[in-house]
């Protein structure tokens, strides 16, 4: 049912999109030059600093003035009224980079020719941009160049020393014109160096609420027609109309589209010698063949194969791209689904002229064939649930969580992301179980193929649609939180689309359970695809949920499309002068489409790692919690992600200079451990 609904939405969206593109083709007008009203939307000069404009003196008729750079944007509200021109204008405003850097420097040089001090400032700025080695303190630059006083508010970074040999830069805010004029400055702020990790903290909305003014007409209406203005708090972003959320997701998708090819990179890691991984699984071999010499031959071949392949995969067969029979079969099925689903979506506009009965038969037939192929990936679960295979591991007998004398009372639940079948889900929960030495229950978010899974993400994110696995996971969490179960803690781990479904589950929990009950819940996400994450603050300066942490890779498309983007928006709106980060033309589009302003909410601490990849085991857990040579425990290395120092990404300084392992609560659970405050509470009781 969920797949059929997703495909139906995809069909309708494709048909509507084809019509819009055809209308765009018919409605294109010849550009007649920039509109005077549009020029006011851009900064007076495309410079690194907001210089006052220089009055242009018209030359004599015999002299031909040099051609000045003009923004290639057309805005004609009278000649192009309607939704299609607005879409055209918005598509032209997706990238916040007005003119090329060369044109900017040429224009600035011509306008500042009469000012030697400003010319020296521009030369100094160009030199800093070309070196790209270190940010500078603008106080010193302003003093040397003797810039006007009105530019003293354009500071972008403050410099602090974390150690005698290391400099830490704390990102505060950037004015909007710096974003549009100097792309390198705007992009460099959230970038994580090789030695530091960007950390975004939760922001208390009650301390700095985002408000607006609303005009209210009086009744009876006075003769003067005056209206009264009242202040109101902006609504939450995710409560916007679905079409608005779809539009924003489309814009964000195009901005992040360059990261899609890197979701599966790296394919392997540098060689690690001395590994002694467990033997490969033989479940792919029919049981009738597992006897005598055939069994011995298969075992010998697999042992030789592991000696060649294992050193390049830190988690062995549990890594998603490890060339085992099960993983290769999953990749083969996904390859077929990607090709067929793309061909199906492309064919819809061309087949729309068929009789309705044939068109419905074609769509229904493809959904049925797609379902048959997905059965190869989703088979093997019971009620969409799987358990970790810790009972098969000899080292699990020493785990404290399995010792009856330890009074273990925790429940760990995992909800997977896109394109994950039962085989990859088993690998995910086995990797989590080995990492934290606890039994893990996996809720299977069944895959319909990568393309259809992305469409399903749009349904869940824009229409607030809860799938069957979302409801199953909610039922497991509520059962674990039941006082009759006497569980001290419930830990929910989410990945990718699972983070999106987890945000819906969290909203359901907040509306149905007491705060004392929800304080036993902890949530940890990897590559979160959600657009919001709620966790209200109580009167005791504590949050309702026990703890929330997010981990995102900078080069991960899903993280860019989800947690990293919305966490940065929360950080911006918490500053007195937030950096909008949008093209100056977009507010005009908002006025045309009547897009109201909203505020973003994303609770939890975000650790941003400057690497590529989206897969849970291979790209997140292998870097955050590397296993030893026998895959029996996590190794604490000085070169790991957890040993890096942090720098605040939203202006908060209480984590500045600390190591990630000092602030990561999830790190305290590795190898069967428990958080320090949890141990203190247990000793007091």
C-alpha positions as CSV (number, residue, x, y, z in Angstrom):
1,X,0.0,0.0,0.0
2,X,2.8,2.4,0.9
3,X,4.7,1.6,-2.3
4,X,1.6,2.1,-4.4
5,X,0.9,5.4,-2.7
6,X,4.5,6.5,-3.3
7,X,4.3,5.5,-7.0
8,X,1.0,7.3,-7.4
9,X,2.4,10.5,-6.1
10,X,5.4,10.0,-8.4
11,X,3.2,9.6,-11.4
12,X,1.1,12.7,-10.6
13,X,4.3,14.7,-9.9
14,X,5.9,13.6,-13.2
15,X,2.8,14.5,-15.2
16,X,2.5,17.9,-13.5
17,X,6.2,18.6,-13.9
18,X,6.0,17.8,-17.6
19,X,3.1,20.2,-18.0
20,X,5.0,22.9,-16.2
21,X,8.1,22.4,-18.3
22,X,6.0,22.7,-21.4
23,X,4.4,25.8,-20.1
24,X,7.9,27.2,-19.4
25,X,9.0,26.5,-22.9
26,X,5.9,28.4,-24.3
27,X,6.2,31.3,-21.9
28,X,9.9,32.3,-22.3
29,X,10.2,36.0,-23.1
30,X,13.2,37.9,-24.6
31,X,15.2,39.5,-21.9
32,X,15.0,43.3,-22.0
33,X,17.5,44.1,-19.3
34,X,17.4,44.1,-15.6
35,X,14.3,45.6,-13.9
36,X,15.1,48.7,-11.7
37,X,13.2,47.2,-8.8
38,X,15.4,44.1,-9.0
39,X,18.6,46.1,-8.8
40,X,17.6,47.2,-5.3
41,X,17.6,43.6,-4.1
42,X,21.3,43.2,-4.8
43,X,24.1,44.8,-2.9
44,X,25.4,48.2,-4.3
45,X,28.8,46.6,-5.1
46,X,29.8,43.0,-5.5
47,X,32.8,43.3,-3.1
48,X,34.0,41.5,0.0
49,X,32.9,44.5,2.0
50,X,29.8,46.5,1.7
51,X,31.3,49.7,0.1
52,X,29.1,52.7,-0.6
53,X,28.3,52.9,-4.3
54,X,30.3,55.2,-6.5
55,X,28.4,57.7,-8.6
56,X,28.9,57.0,-12.3
57,X,29.6,60.1,-14.5
58,X,28.3,59.7,-18.0
59,X,31.2,60.2,-20.5
60,X,31.2,62.2,-23.7
61,X,29.3,60.8,-26.6
62,X,32.5,60.0,-28.5
63,X,33.8,57.9,-25.6
64,X,32.4,54.3,-25.3
65,X,32.3,53.4,-21.5
66,X,33.4,49.8,-20.6
67,X,30.7,47.3,-20.3
68,X,29.8,46.8,-16.7
69,X,28.7,43.5,-15.3
70,X,24.9,43.1,-14.8
71,X,23.2,40.2,-13.0
72,X,21.7,37.8,-15.5
73,X,18.3,37.6,-13.8
74,X,15.0,38.7,-15.3
75,X,12.1,39.9,-13.2
76,X,9.0,41.2,-14.9
77,X,6.0,40.7,-12.7
78,X,3.6,42.4,-15.1
79,X,4.6,40.5,-18.2
80,X,5.1,37.1,-16.4
81,X,2.4,36.9,-13.8
82,X,1.6,33.4,-12.7
83,X,3.1,30.3,-11.1
84,X,5.3,29.3,-14.0
85,X,7.3,32.5,-14.2
86,X,7.7,32.4,-10.4
87,X,9.1,28.9,-10.8
88,X,11.5,30.2,-13.5
89,X,12.7,33.0,-11.3
90,X,13.2,30.7,-8.3
91,X,15.2,28.1,-10.3
92,X,17.5,30.9,-11.3
93,X,18.0,31.8,-7.7
94,X,18.9,28.5,-6.3
95,X,22.7,29.1,-6.1
96,X,23.7,32.0,-3.9
97,X,26.6,33.1,-6.2
98,X,25.7,36.3,-8.2
99,X,28.5,37.0,-10.7
100,X,31.8,35.2,-11.2
101,X,34.7,36.1,-8.9
102,X,36.7,37.6,-11.8
103,X,33.8,40.0,-12.7
104,X,33.4,40.9,-9.1
105,X,37.0,41.9,-8.7
106,X,36.9,43.8,-12.0
107,X,33.9,45.8,-10.9
108,X,35.3,46.5,-7.5
109,X,38.6,47.7,-8.9
110,X,36.9,50.1,-11.3
111,X,34.6,51.5,-8.5
112,X,37.4,51.9,-5.9
113,X,40.0,53.5,-8.2
114,X,39.7,56.8,-6.4
115,X,40.3,55.3,-3.0
116,X,43.8,54.1,-2.2
117,X,42.9,52.7,1.2
118,X,40.0,50.7,-0.1
119,X,42.1,49.4,-3.0
120,X,44.7,48.1,-0.5
121,X,41.9,46.4,1.5
122,X,40.6,44.7,-1.7
123,X,44.2,43.5,-2.6
124,X,44.6,42.2,0.9
125,X,41.3,40.3,0.7
126,X,42.2,38.8,-2.7
127,X,45.5,37.7,-1.3
128,X,43.8,36.0,1.6
129,X,41.3,34.2,-0.6
130,X,44.0,32.9,-3.0
131,X,46.1,31.5,-0.2
132,X,43.0,29.7,1.4
133,X,45.2,28.7,4.3
134,X,43.8,30.5,7.3
135,X,41.0,32.9,8.2
136,X,41.9,36.3,9.4
137,X,40.9,38.7,12.1
138,X,39.0,41.5,10.4
139,X,39.9,43.9,13.3
140,X,43.5,44.0,12.1
141,X,42.6,44.2,8.5
142,X,40.3,47.1,9.1
143,X,43.0,48.9,11.1
144,X,45.6,48.5,8.4
145,X,43.3,49.5,5.6
146,X,41.5,52.2,7.6
147,X,38.0,51.1,6.6
148,X,35.0,53.2,7.5
149,X,33.3,52.7,10.8
150,X,30.1,51.2,9.3
151,X,32.1,48.0,8.4
152,X,33.0,47.2,12.0
153,X,29.9,45.0,12.3
154,X,31.1,42.6,9.5
155,X,33.2,40.4,11.7
156,X,32.8,36.8,10.8
157,X,35.2,34.9,13.0
158,X,36.7,35.3,16.5
159,X,40.0,33.6,17.2
160,X,40.6,31.5,20.4
161,X,43.6,29.4,21.3
162,X,42.8,25.9,22.4
163,X,46.5,24.9,22.8
164,X,49.9,26.6,22.3
165,X,50.1,25.0,18.8
166,X,46.5,25.0,17.7
167,X,44.1,27.7,16.7
168,X,40.3,27.3,17.1
169,X,37.9,29.5,15.1
170,X,34.4,30.1,16.5
171,X,31.8,30.8,13.8
172,X,29.4,33.5,14.9
173,X,27.5,35.1,12.1
174,X,27.9,36.4,8.5
175,X,26.0,39.3,7.0
176,X,24.0,38.4,3.9
177,X,26.1,40.4,1.5
178,X,29.2,38.4,2.5
179,X,27.3,35.2,1.5
180,X,26.4,36.5,-2.0
181,X,29.7,38.3,-2.7
182,X,32.4,35.9,-1.4
183,X,31.4,32.3,-1.9
184,X,34.6,31.0,-0.2
185,X,33.9,32.9,3.0
186,X,30.3,31.6,3.1
187,X,31.3,28.0,2.6
188,X,34.4,28.0,4.8
189,X,32.5,28.5,8.1
190,X,30.9,25.1,8.5
191,X,33.9,23.2,7.1
192,X,35.6,20.9,9.5
193,X,39.4,20.8,9.4
194,X,41.4,17.6,9.8
195,X,41.8,18.2,13.6
196,X,38.4,19.7,14.6
197,X,34.8,18.7,14.6
198,X,31.9,21.1,14.2
199,X,29.3,20.8,17.0
200,X,25.8,22.3,17.0
201,X,24.1,22.5,20.3
202,X,20.3,22.7,21.1
203,X,18.9,26.2,21.3
204,X,16.3,27.1,23.9
205,X,13.5,28.9,22.0
206,X,12.0,30.4,25.1
207,X,15.1,32.5,25.7
208,X,15.0,34.0,22.2
209,X,11.6,33.3,20.5
210,X,11.2,34.0,16.8
211,X,8.3,36.4,16.5
212,X,6.6,38.5,13.8
213,X,4.0,41.2,13.6
214,X,0.4,40.5,12.4
215,X,-2.0,43.2,11.1
216,X,-5.4,42.9,12.7
217,X,-8.4,44.9,11.4
218,X,-10.6,46.6,13.9
219,X,-14.3,45.9,14.1
220,X,-16.2,48.0,13.4
221,X,-13.7,49.3,10.9
222,X,-12.7,52.9,11.6
223,X,-13.1,55.5,8.9
224,X,-9.4,56.0,8.7
225,X,-8.9,52.3,7.9
226,X,-6.1,51.9,10.5
227,X,-5.1,48.4,11.6
228,X,-3.6,47.1,14.8
229,X,-0.4,45.1,14.9
230,X,0.1,42.2,17.4
231,X,3.1,40.1,18.0
232,X,3.0,36.3,17.4
233,X,5.5,33.5,17.5
234,X,6.3,32.0,14.2
235,X,4.9,28.5,13.6
236,X,7.2,25.5,13.2
237,X,8.6,24.8,9.8
238,X,7.3,21.3,9.5
239,X,3.7,22.5,10.0
240,X,3.8,24.4,6.7
241,X,1.5,23.2,3.8
242,X,2.8,20.1,2.0
243,X,3.3,22.0,-1.3
244,X,5.6,24.5,0.5
245,X,7.6,21.7,2.1
246,X,7.9,20.0,-1.3
247,X,9.1,23.2,-2.9
248,X,11.8,23.6,-0.2
249,X,12.8,20.0,-0.5
250,X,13.2,20.4,-4.3
251,X,15.4,23.5,-3.9
252,X,17.5,21.8,-1.2
253,X,17.8,18.6,-3.3
254,X,19.2,20.6,-6.2
255,X,21.7,22.4,-4.0
256,X,22.9,19.1,-2.5
257,X,22.7,17.0,-5.7
258,X,26.4,17.0,-6.2
259,X,26.9,14.8,-3.1
260,X,24.7,12.0,-4.4
261,X,27.5,10.0,-6.2
262,X,29.5,10.0,-2.9
263,X,27.0,8.3,-0.7
264,X,28.8,4.9,-1.3
265,X,32.3,6.2,-1.0
266,X,34.8,5.1,0.1
267,X,34.3,1.7,-1.3
268,X,37.1,0.3,0.9
269,X,39.7,1.5,3.4
270,X,43.5,1.2,3.6
271,X,44.8,-2.2,4.3
272,X,45.0,-3.3,8.0
273,X,47.2,-6.3,8.7
274,X,46.8,-8.8,11.4
275,X,43.0,-9.2,11.2
276,X,41.4,-12.4,12.3
277,X,37.7,-12.0,11.4
278,X,35.1,-14.7,12.0
279,X,34.5,-17.1,9.1
280,X,32.1,-16.1,6.4
281,X,28.5,-17.2,6.5
282,X,27.5,-20.2,4.4
283,X,23.8,-19.6,4.4
284,X,24.0,-18.9,0.6
285,X,24.9,-22.6,0.0
286,X,22.0,-25.1,-0.1
287,X,22.0,-27.4,2.8
288,X,22.2,-30.5,0.6
289,X,25.6,-29.5,-0.5
290,X,27.1,-28.9,2.9
291,X,28.6,-32.3,3.4
292,X,32.0,-34.0,3.1
293,X,34.4,-32.7,0.5
294,X,32.1,-30.0,-0.9
295,X,31.8,-28.4,2.5
296,X,35.6,-28.6,3.0
297,X,36.2,-27.1,-0.4
298,X,33.8,-24.2,0.2
299,X,35.4,-23.5,3.6
300,X,38.9,-23.5,2.0
301,X,37.9,-21.1,-0.7
302,X,36.2,-18.7,1.7
303,X,39.3,-18.8,4.0
304,X,41.6,-17.9,1.1
305,X,39.2,-15.2,0.0
306,X,39.0,-13.7,3.4
307,X,42.8,-13.4,3.6
308,X,42.7,-11.3,0.4
309,X,39.7,-9.1,1.2
310,X,39.3,-8.8,5.0
311,X,42.2,-6.3,5.6
312,X,40.3,-3.6,3.5
313,X,37.1,-3.7,5.5
314,X,37.2,-2.8,9.2
315,X,34.0,-4.6,10.0
316,X,34.4,-7.6,7.7
317,X,31.3,-9.1,6.3
318,X,29.1,-6.6,8.2
319,X,30.3,-3.8,6.0
320,X,27.6,-3.1,3.3
321,X,30.1,-3.1,0.4
322,X,32.1,-6.1,1.5
323,X,32.2,-8.4,-1.6
324,X,30.4,-11.3,0.1
325,X,27.7,-13.3,-1.7
326,X,24.9,-11.7,0.3
327,X,26.1,-8.1,-0.3
328,X,26.8,-8.7,-4.0
329,X,23.3,-10.1,-4.4
330,X,21.8,-7.0,-2.7
331,X,23.8,-4.7,-4.9
332,X,22.7,-6.6,-8.0
333,X,19.0,-6.3,-7.2
334,X,19.4,-2.6,-6.3
335,X,21.1,-2.0,-9.6
336,X,18.2,-3.5,-11.5
337,X,15.7,-1.5,-9.5
338,X,17.5,1.8,-10.1
339,X,17.5,1.3,-13.9
340,X,13.9,0.1,-14.1
341,X,12.5,2.7,-11.8
342,X,14.2,5.5,-13.6
343,X,13.0,4.2,-16.9
344,X,9.5,3.9,-15.5
345,X,9.4,7.5,-14.3
346,X,10.9,8.8,-17.5
347,X,8.3,6.9,-19.6
348,X,5.3,8.3,-17.8
349,X,5.0,11.6,-19.7
350,X,5.2,9.8,-23.0
351,X,2.6,7.2,-22.1
352,X,0.1,9.7,-20.7
353,X,-1.7,9.8,-24.0
354,X,-2.6,6.1,-23.8
355,X,-6.2,5.2,-22.9
356,X,-6.8,5.4,-19.2
357,X,-7.3,1.6,-18.8
358,X,-3.9,0.8,-20.5
359,X,-2.1,3.5,-18.5
360,X,-3.4,2.1,-15.2
361,X,-2.6,-1.4,-16.3
362,X,1.0,-0.3,-17.1
363,X,1.5,1.4,-13.7
364,X,-0.1,-1.5,-11.8
365,X,2.0,-4.0,-13.7
366,X,5.2,-2.2,-12.9
367,X,4.4,-1.9,-9.2
368,X,3.7,-5.7,-9.1
369,X,7.0,-6.5,-10.8
370,X,8.9,-4.1,-8.5
371,X,7.3,-5.8,-5.5
372,X,8.5,-9.2,-6.7
373,X,12.1,-8.0,-7.1
374,X,11.9,-6.3,-3.6
375,X,10.9,-9.7,-2.1
376,X,14.4,-10.8,-2.7
377,X,15.6,-8.1,-0.4
378,X,12.9,-8.0,2.2
379,X,12.4,-11.7,2.9
380,X,13.6,-13.2,6.1
381,X,11.9,-11.0,8.8
382,X,9.0,-11.9,11.1
383,X,6.6,-9.0,11.7
384,X,9.3,-6.7,10.3
385,X,11.5,-7.5,13.3
386,X,15.0,-9.0,13.6
387,X,17.3,-9.8,16.5
388,X,21.1,-9.5,16.7
389,X,22.9,-12.9,16.4
390,X,24.9,-12.4,19.6
391,X,24.0,-16.0,20.7
392,X,26.3,-17.3,18.0
393,X,29.4,-15.4,19.2
394,X,31.6,-17.0,21.9
395,X,32.7,-13.6,23.3
396,X,29.1,-12.7,24.0
397,X,29.1,-15.0,27.0
398,X,31.2,-12.4,28.9
399,X,28.9,-9.5,28.2
400,X,27.5,-7.8,31.3
401,X,24.2,-7.3,29.5
402,X,23.8,-11.1,29.3
403,X,24.9,-11.9,32.8
404,X,21.8,-12.7,35.0
405,X,23.6,-11.3,38.1
406,X,24.0,-7.8,36.6
407,X,20.2,-7.0,36.6
408,X,20.4,-5.7,33.0
409,X,17.2,-3.6,32.4
410,X,17.8,-1.8,29.1
411,X,16.0,-2.0,25.7
412,X,17.9,-1.1,22.5
413,X,15.9,-0.6,19.3
414,X,17.3,0.2,15.8
415,X,15.3,1.6,12.8
416,X,17.1,1.4,9.5
417,X,17.1,3.8,6.5
418,X,16.6,3.6,2.8
419,X,17.5,0.7,0.5
420,X,18.1,-1.7,3.4
421,X,16.9,-5.3,3.0
422,X,16.8,-7.9,5.7
423,X,20.5,-8.9,4.9
424,X,21.9,-5.4,5.5
425,X,19.6,-4.9,8.5
426,X,21.1,-8.0,10.1
427,X,24.5,-6.7,9.5
428,X,23.6,-3.3,11.0
429,X,22.2,-4.7,14.2
430,X,25.1,-7.2,14.5
431,X,27.6,-4.3,14.2
432,X,25.7,-2.3,16.8
433,X,25.5,-5.3,19.1
434,X,29.3,-5.9,18.9
435,X,30.0,-2.2,19.4
436,X,27.9,-1.7,22.6
437,X,27.9,-5.4,23.7
438,X,24.1,-5.5,24.1
439,X,21.2,-7.3,22.4
440,X,19.7,-5.2,19.7
441,X,16.2,-5.4,18.2
442,X,15.9,-4.2,14.6
443,X,12.7,-2.8,13.1
444,X,12.8,-3.4,9.4
445,X,11.9,-0.3,7.3
446,X,11.3,-2.3,4.1
447,X,12.8,-1.1,0.9
448,X,11.1,-0.6,-2.4
449,X,14.2,0.4,-4.3
450,X,16.3,3.5,-3.8
451,X,14.2,5.7,-6.1
452,X,10.9,4.7,-4.6
453,X,12.3,5.0,-1.1
454,X,13.3,8.6,-1.8
455,X,9.7,9.3,-2.9
456,X,8.5,7.7,0.3
457,X,10.8,10.0,2.2
458,X,9.1,13.0,0.6
459,X,5.7,11.6,1.6
460,X,6.8,11.2,5.2
461,X,8.6,14.5,5.4
462,X,6.1,16.7,3.6
463,X,2.7,15.0,4.3
464,X,3.7,13.7,7.9
465,X,2.9,10.2,6.7
466,X,3.6,7.3,9.2
467,X,4.3,4.0,7.6
468,X,3.7,0.5,9.0
469,X,7.3,0.2,10.3
470,X,6.9,3.6,12.0
471,X,3.9,2.3,13.9
472,X,5.7,-0.9,14.7
473,X,8.7,1.0,16.1
474,X,6.4,3.2,18.1
475,X,4.6,0.2,19.6
476,X,8.0,-1.3,20.7
477,X,9.1,1.9,22.3
478,X,5.8,2.3,24.2
479,X,6.0,-1.3,25.4
480,X,9.6,-0.7,26.7
481,X,8.5,2.5,28.4
482,X,5.6,0.8,30.2
483,X,6.3,0.9,34.0
484,X,5.3,-2.8,34.2
485,X,8.4,-3.7,32.1
486,X,10.6,-2.1,34.8
487,X,13.1,-0.9,32.2
488,X,15.6,1.7,33.4
489,X,16.5,2.9,29.9
490,X,15.2,2.7,26.3
491,X,17.8,3.5,23.6
492,X,16.6,4.2,20.1
493,X,19.2,4.3,17.3
494,X,18.1,5.7,13.9
495,X,19.8,5.9,10.5
496,X,18.9,7.8,7.4
497,X,15.2,7.5,6.7
498,X,14.9,6.0,10.1
499,X,15.7,9.4,11.6
500,X,12.8,10.9,9.6
501,X,10.4,8.3,10.9
502,X,11.9,8.7,14.4
503,X,11.0,12.4,14.3
504,X,7.3,11.4,13.7
505,X,7.5,8.8,16.5
506,X,9.0,11.4,18.8
507,X,6.0,13.7,18.2
508,X,3.6,10.9,19.0
509,X,5.4,10.1,22.2
510,X,5.5,13.8,23.3
511,X,1.7,14.0,22.8
512,X,0.8,10.8,24.7
513,X,3.2,10.2,27.6
514,X,4.3,12.0,30.7
515,X,7.7,13.7,31.0
516,X,8.8,11.4,33.7
517,X,8.3,8.4,31.4
518,X,10.0,9.9,28.4
519,X,13.0,10.9,30.4
520,X,14.0,7.2,30.2
521,X,14.3,7.5,26.4
522,X,17.6,8.3,24.6
523,X,17.9,8.8,20.9
524,X,21.0,8.6,18.7
525,X,20.9,9.2,14.9
526,X,23.3,8.8,12.0
527,X,22.8,10.6,8.7
528,X,19.4,11.9,9.9
529,X,17.0,12.8,7.1
530,X,14.4,14.5,9.3
531,X,13.4,18.2,8.9
532,X,12.6,18.7,12.6
533,X,13.3,17.0,16.0
534,X,11.2,18.1,18.9
535,X,12.3,18.0,22.6
536,X,10.7,20.7,24.8
537,X,12.6,22.0,27.8
538,X,11.0,21.6,31.2
539,X,10.9,24.1,34.1
540,X,13.9,22.4,35.7
541,X,16.2,23.5,32.9
542,X,16.1,19.9,31.5
543,X,14.6,18.4,28.4
544,X,11.8,15.9,28.2
545,X,13.8,13.3,26.4
546,X,16.7,11.9,28.4
547,X,19.3,12.6,25.7
548,X,19.5,13.2,21.9
549,X,22.7,13.1,19.8
550,X,23.2,13.3,16.0
551,X,26.1,12.3,13.9
552,X,26.4,13.5,10.3
553,X,29.1,13.4,7.6
554,X,29.6,16.6,5.8
555,X,29.8,14.8,2.4
556,X,26.7,12.7,3.0
557,X,23.8,13.8,0.8
558,X,21.2,12.7,3.3
559,X,22.9,14.6,6.1
560,X,23.1,17.7,4.0
561,X,19.5,17.3,3.0
562,X,18.5,16.7,6.7
563,X,20.2,17.2,10.0
564,X,23.1,19.4,8.9
565,X,20.9,21.8,6.9
566,X,18.2,22.3,9.6
567,X,20.7,22.4,12.4
568,X,22.5,25.2,10.7
569,X,19.2,27.1,10.3
570,X,18.5,26.7,14.0
571,X,21.9,28.1,14.7
572,X,21.3,31.1,12.4
573,X,18.0,32.0,13.8
574,X,19.4,31.9,17.3
575,X,21.9,34.7,16.5
576,X,20.8,38.4,16.9
577,X,21.6,38.9,13.2
578,X,21.2,35.5,11.6
579,X,22.8,34.8,8.3
580,X,20.0,34.0,5.8
581,X,22.3,32.2,3.4
582,X,19.9,32.7,0.5
583,X,20.1,34.6,-2.8
584,X,18.8,38.2,-2.6
585,X,16.2,37.4,-5.2
586,X,14.5,34.7,-3.1
587,X,12.6,37.1,-0.9
588,X,10.9,38.4,-4.0
589,X,9.9,34.9,-5.0
590,X,8.5,34.4,-1.4
591,X,6.4,37.5,-1.8
592,X,5.0,36.3,-5.2
593,X,4.2,32.8,-3.9
594,X,3.0,34.2,-0.5
595,X,5.4,32.0,1.5
596,X,5.2,32.8,5.2
597,X,8.1,32.8,7.5
598,X,8.6,29.9,9.9
599,X,11.1,28.9,12.6
600,X,13.1,25.6,12.7
601,X,13.4,23.2,15.6
602,X,16.0,20.5,15.8
603,X,16.9,19.3,19.3
604,X,20.0,17.4,20.2
605,X,23.8,17.7,19.9
606,X,25.1,17.4,16.3
607,X,28.7,16.1,15.7
608,X,29.7,16.9,12.1
609,X,32.5,14.8,10.6
610,X,34.2,16.2,7.5
611,X,34.1,12.9,5.4
612,X,32.1,11.3,2.7
613,X,29.7,8.3,2.8
614,X,26.2,7.4,4.0
615,X,26.2,3.7,4.8
616,X,25.8,3.0,8.6
617,X,28.4,0.3,9.1
618,X,31.0,1.2,6.6
619,X,30.9,5.1,6.7
620,X,29.7,5.9,10.2
621,X,30.4,3.1,12.7
622,X,33.8,2.1,11.2
623,X,35.0,5.7,11.7
624,X,33.3,6.5,15.0
625,X,33.7,3.1,16.8
626,X,36.4,1.1,15.0
627,X,36.5,-2.6,16.0
628,X,39.7,-4.5,16.9
629,X,41.3,-7.2,14.8
630,X,38.9,-9.9,16.0
631,X,35.7,-7.8,15.9
632,X,35.1,-8.4,19.6
633,X,35.3,-4.8,20.9
634,X,35.9,-1.1,20.1
635,X,39.4,0.2,19.9
636,X,40.2,3.6,21.5
637,X,42.7,5.3,19.1
638,X,44.3,8.7,19.3
639,X,43.6,9.2,15.6
640,X,39.9,8.4,15.7
641,X,37.0,10.7,15.3
642,X,36.3,10.6,19.1
643,X,39.8,12.0,19.8
644,X,39.3,15.2,17.8
645,X,38.7,18.5,19.4
646,X,35.4,20.4,18.9
647,X,34.5,23.9,17.8
648,X,31.1,25.3,18.2
649,X,29.0,25.9,15.0
650,X,26.2,28.0,16.5
651,X,28.1,30.4,18.8
652,X,27.9,28.3,22.0
653,X,31.3,28.1,23.7
654,X,30.8,25.4,26.5
655,X,32.1,22.7,24.2
656,X,34.9,24.7,22.6
657,X,38.2,22.8,22.8
658,X,36.9,19.6,24.4
659,X,37.4,16.2,22.7
660,X,34.4,14.5,21.1
661,X,34.6,11.6,23.5
662,X,34.2,14.0,26.4
663,X,30.8,15.2,25.2
664,X,29.6,12.1,23.3
665,X,27.2,10.1,25.6
666,X,27.0,7.3,23.0
667,X,30.8,6.8,23.4
668,X,30.3,5.9,27.0
669,X,28.2,2.8,26.0
670,X,30.9,1.1,24.0
671,X,32.2,-2.3,25.1
672,X,29.3,-2.7,27.6
673,X,30.0,0.6,29.5
674,X,27.5,2.9,31.0
675,X,27.4,6.8,31.3
676,X,29.0,8.2,34.5
677,X,25.8,9.9,35.8
678,X,23.9,6.6,35.2
679,X,26.4,4.7,37.4
680,X,26.1,7.4,40.0
681,X,22.3,7.1,40.0
682,X,22.5,3.4,40.3
683,X,24.9,3.6,43.3
684,X,22.5,6.0,45.1
685,X,19.5,3.8,44.6
